[in-house]
Amino acid sequence: MKIKLLKILDIICLIGCVAWYYKNPDWEPFITGLGLLAAFIGLEWNESKVIEKNPDITLYKKLIDLLPSATIIEYLRNKDFGSAFRNEQIDPLREFCAYYDNAEHEFIDSKLESKKKELLNSSNEFLNYLARHTWPLQDGIQSIPAEWQEDQRERWDRTKRELNRLSDLVVFKHQELVRLCKNKLNV
């Protein structure tokens, strides 16, 4: 936060310096402007070094690359699991569950790690329910068995409702984690 404030003040001073140079083209405003530009570049460089050294920011960026809100999370938010779906659409969530439950993928901040665990638990619960209550059709397409809709309507409705509830929970936990990371890590 301090660096952002310093950068804003630096830009304001730099704009003032440009106006000063425009009104009085001389060496003093020119050298002052160069000094302010160098200070801004130094602040940018320092901020990038701070980000590189924070493993929580690095982990957050990896997690967001794997589970971006615009693709897998948006898909889970809008998908009605009463209809067939492509198995590959869920693969990023499977990868998250398979690889992010270990020490290499732990946040140092305990609140962030707690939210990540909640996301892992809800994702595992969704994927386990999906595995137990859907069957492959063809070419990577999966669905609740169509015959349940006719023969066991209550079971089909219950399965659809639960899959949609669990996918909504994954979305909710993901968004909670993203908001907390943005707040704590300033990303």
Secondary structure, 3 states (H helix, E strand, C coil): CHHHHHHHHHHHHHHHHHHHHHHCCCHHHHHHHHHHHHHHHHHHHHHHHHHHHCHHHHHHHHHHHHCCHHHHHHHHHHCCCCCCEEHHHHHHHHHHHHHCCCHHHCCCCHHHHHHHHHHHHHHHHHHHHHHHHCEECCCCEEECCHHHHHHCHHHHHHHHHHHHHHHHHHHHHHHHHHHHHHHHHCC
